[in-house]
Amino acid sequence: GVTDYLEGTGVKLASDVKEADFVLNSGTNTIRTSSRTEHVDCESTGDLEPYRDLFQHAIARGLPMLCANPDFRSPAKPGAKETFQPGHVARLYEELGGVVTYYGKPC
């Protein structure tokens, strides 16, 4: 999870967007702060609506997004369908007026 990802970096999850310094985008199934975890179904459906309110508040504060996996879609595995990835979520942030820095290997 994201807490493992941040281990040893000195970065901690904020309790909400009002206390955040940036938005970390490393997955598509969970919206997480230090005080809450919301499971969403963006990976299989591509539904971005659960992110919209959070992103609008973050953008109003001028928070940048760091996208740790800029893939938009992942190719289908045998017997499965393709899935939506963090780049898909980051695109919404940009469309709403936010600034995104991409790290990693886009497809």
C-alpha positions as semicolon CSV with decimal commas, in nm:
position;residue;x (nm);y (nm);z (nm)
1;G;0,000;0,000;0,000
2;V;0,089;0,367;-0,007
3;T;0,222;0,361;0,350
4;D;0,480;0,101;0,243
5;Y;0,558;0,315;-0,060
6;L;0,631;0,616;0,164
7;E;0,830;0,425;0,427
8;G;1,169;0,583;0,487
9;T;1,093;0,897;0,282
10;G;0,994;1,124;0,570
11;V;0,662;1,187;0,392
12;K;0,344;1,123;0,589
13;L;-0,018;1,118;0,480
14;A;-0,214;1,433;0,565
15;S;-0,546;1,402;0,745
16;D;-0,718;1,593;0,464
17;V;-0,646;1,814;0,164
18;K;-0,633;2,126;0,386
19;E;-0,312;1,995;0,546
20;A;-0,152;1,843;0,234
21;D;0,156;1,972;0,053
22;F;0,086;1,774;-0,265
23;V;-0,134;1,495;-0,403
24;L;0,033;1,155;-0,452
25;N;-0,130;0,943;-0,722
26;S;0,002;0,586;-0,715
27;G;-0,310;0,377;-0,775
28;T;-0,673;0,377;-0,882
29;N;-0,864;0,176;-0,621
30;T;-0,827;0,384;-0,305
31;I;-0,849;0,746;-0,194
32;R;-0,652;0,763;0,130
33;T;-0,560;1,017;0,394
34;S;-0,415;0,951;0,738
35;S;-0,770;0,952;0,877
36;R;-0,979;0,778;0,611
37;T;-0,972;0,521;0,333
38;E;-1,231;0,521;0,056
39;H;-1,237;0,228;-0,184
40;V;-1,332;0,324;-0,539
41;D;-1,374;0,122;-0,859
42;C;-1,177;0,333;-1,104
43;E;-0,939;0,054;-1,203
44;S;-1,207;-0,157;-1,369
45;T;-1,464;0,110;-1,463
46;G;-1,258;0,424;-1,528
47;D;-1,503;0,622;-1,310
48;L;-1,332;0,943;-1,199
49;E;-1,623;1,106;-1,015
50;P;-1,508;0,994;-0,666
51;Y;-1,192;1,204;-0,717
52;R;-1,354;1,524;-0,846
53;D;-1,439;1,701;-0,517
54;L;-1,101;1,619;-0,360
55;F;-0,917;1,737;-0,672
56;Q;-1,114;2,062;-0,692
57;H;-1,019;2,142;-0,332
58;A;-0,654;2,048;-0,392
59;I;-0,635;2,259;-0,708
60;A;-0,796;2,554;-0,529
61;R;-0,507;2,532;-0,281
62;G;-0,254;2,515;-0,566
63;L;-0,136;2,166;-0,475
64;P;0,065;1,981;-0,740
65;M;0,007;1,613;-0,811
66;L;0,287;1,359;-0,832
67;C;0,182;1,066;-1,052
68;A;0,402;0,769;-0,966
69;N;0,277;0,546;-1,249
70;P;0,173;0,745;-1,556
71;D;0,021;0,453;-1,747
72;F;-0,333;0,536;-1,861
73;R;-0,444;0,178;-1,919
74;S;-0,291;-0,158;-1,852
75;P;-0,315;-0,424;-2,122
76;A;-0,553;-0,707;-2,047
77;K;-0,408;-1,011;-1,876
78;P;-0,517;-1,352;-2,012
79;G;-0,886;-1,399;-1,935
80;A;-0,930;-1,042;-1,809
81;K;-0,991;-0,696;-1,952
82;E;-0,765;-0,392;-1,962
83;T;-0,764;-0,173;-1,651
84;F;-0,738;0,200;-1,586
85;Q;-0,417;0,320;-1,421
86;P;-0,296;0,634;-1,237
87;G;-0,228;0,831;-1,557
88;H;-0,602;0,817;-1,624
89;V;-0,665;0,980;-1,285
90;A;-0,389;1,239;-1,339
91;R;-0,547;1,347;-1,666
92;L;-0,862;1,453;-1,474
93;Y;-0,644;1,658;-1,237
94;E;-0,497;1,840;-1,536
95;E;-0,837;1,886;-1,701
96;L;-0,961;2,052;-1,381
97;G;-0,664;2,294;-1,395
98;G;-0,413;2,113;-1,173
99;V;-0,043;2,062;-1,237
100;V;0,090;1,706;-1,260
101;T;0,446;1,579;-1,255
102;Y;0,476;1,229;-1,400
103;Y;0,735;0,975;-1,284
104;G;0,781;0,631;-1,433
105;K;0,724;0,451;-1,755
106;P;0,416;0,551;-1,955
107;C;0,278;0,294;-2,197
